[in-house]
Amino acid sequence: MNRREFLQSGTILGALLAVGGISLTSACNAQTAQTKNPVGKADDLPFKKVIKTDAEWKELLTPEQYRITREAGTERPYSSPMTDLKKKGTFTCVCCDLPLYSSKTKFDSGTGWASFYAPIRDINIQEKVDESLGVTRTEVLCHRCDAHLGHVFDDGPEPTGLRHCINGVALKFIKA
């Protein structure tokens, strides 16, 4: 089984290796990530927060979109057409349409998820400590509606050195 087939198999180990290249060493050396762009007062944001009940989100989203964005799920690697999409345009939040990433910052990370080295605007996303798998990671959320998007790692390309590893199901693509 090659790397791509292993990652596509959906195993937890495969997901961990793909998402963050996580090793025992990196897990042991992980430090608690700082929260970036924490939710502040609604008046501090350049947009109005979107707040809906679970029932409203379930009406608006497909079951898979709901599982990933509202329940912090993860899609199987290489399962989203967004991963290999090479068109010019903008990736927006599937829940609230907030512009999140530009195709200009998209790159092929080889992980099986859409990867970007920077958001369109830092304020459009928020970062939060995620210790759900026993490893400290940094979760990325839409700042307008709190949708889970994916995670960010510090192994990306220049100029930021970051890799925003984002679930394609959490995104809509608007062609330029």
N, C-alpha and C positions, 0 to 999 in steps of 0.2 A: 504494500500500500504506500503510495507516495504522499508527500506533505499535504497536497490539496485534497486528496481522497480522505486522509486522516482527519483533516479539519472539517470536511463536509460530513463526516460520519456523525457529528453532533455530540461526541463524547465530551464530558466536562473537562478532561485533561486536554483534549484537542482545543476546546474553546479557550482555556486558560493560556495555553501556549500561543494560540493565534492572537488573542486579544492583547496580551501584554508581554509575550515572551517571558512569562513568569517562571522563575526557577526557585528552588529552595533558597538559594542565596539572596535573591532579590526580595523574596517574601520575608526572610529574616531581617533584612536591612531596611525594610519599608518604614518610612516615618509617616506620622499622621499628616495628611495633606491639609493645607489651610483652605477654608472656604473662600471662594472668589465670587464676587458679585452676589453676596447674600441678599435674600429678599429683604428689602427695607420698606419704608413707607411707600404706599402707592404713589404719593405725590413726587417721590424722588425719581420715578421711572419716566422715560420719554414716551411711554405707551400705557394704555389702561390694561390692568391684569384681567385675564379671562378666568372666571371661576364658574364651574358647572358641577352639578351633582353627578354621581356615578351613573345614574340612569340616563342623564342627558349625554354623557360621554358615550355610553353604550349605544345610544340612538345614532350618534354622529359618526362613530368609528366602526370599522370591521372588527370582528373578534380578535384577529391578530394585531391590529393597530392598538386596540384597547389593552391587550395583554402586555405589549411592549411599552407603550407610552404611559399608561396609567398604573401598571403593576410592575414596572421596572424589569420587564422581560428582555430576552435576547433572541434575535432571529438566528437561524442556523447560518454558519458561514457560507458564502457564495450563493445564498438563496435569493438575494435581492438583485434586480436589474440595475439598481443604483450603484452597485459596486463597480461595474464595468462601464457605466455611462460616461461618455467622453464629449458630449455636446456642451456648448456654452450656455450658461444660464445661472439661475439662482435656486438653491435648495431651501425650501421653507418648511416650517413646522406643519405636520399633517393635522394637528389639532386646531391651531389658531392662525396659520398662514404667516407667522412672523418670519421674515427673511433671516436665515441662519448662516448659510455658507454659500460662497461663490464657487463656480466651477474653476475659477482662476487659482484657488487654493487647494483643489482636489488633487490627490496623487494616489498611485497604486502602492499600497503598503504590503500587499501579498498576504493579508490576514483574512480576507473574505468578507470584509465590511467596507463600506464607503469611508474613506479617510481624507481628512482636511488638515492643513497645518495652521489654520486660523479661522475664526468666525468672521462674518461680515462686520459685526460690531461686538466688542467685548460685552457690552451691556445686554445684548440679545440672548446670551446664555448665562447660566449660573453653574457653579461647580460646587460639589458637595462630597464630603468624605463618604466612601462606601466600603464597609468591612464585611459585606454579606457573604463572601466566599472564604473568610478567614484570612484574607490578604487585603491590605489597605490599597484602595484604588480611588481615583477621582471620577465621580459621576458627573455627566454633563446633562443639564436640564434646560428646556426652553424657559426663559425668564418670564415670558408673558403668561404661560398657562401651566408651568411646572411639569410639562411632559418629559418623561425619561427619554433621552436621545441615545446615550451610550456612555463611553468613558474617554478620558484624555490621558495620554501617556507622554513621557518626555523623551521618546525615541524617534521623533519625526525629523523631517528635513529642515534645512535652513529656509527662511530666515528665523523661524521661531523655535525650531527643535521640538515642536509638539506634534502629536498625532491624535487628532480627534477621531476616534473609532466609533462611527455612528451607524445605528440600525437604519437600513434603507426604508423599512416600513414606517419609521417615524418621520420620513421626509416626503415632500412633494417637490417635483421639479418644474420650474418655470423656464421654458426655453427663451434665450435672449433674442 
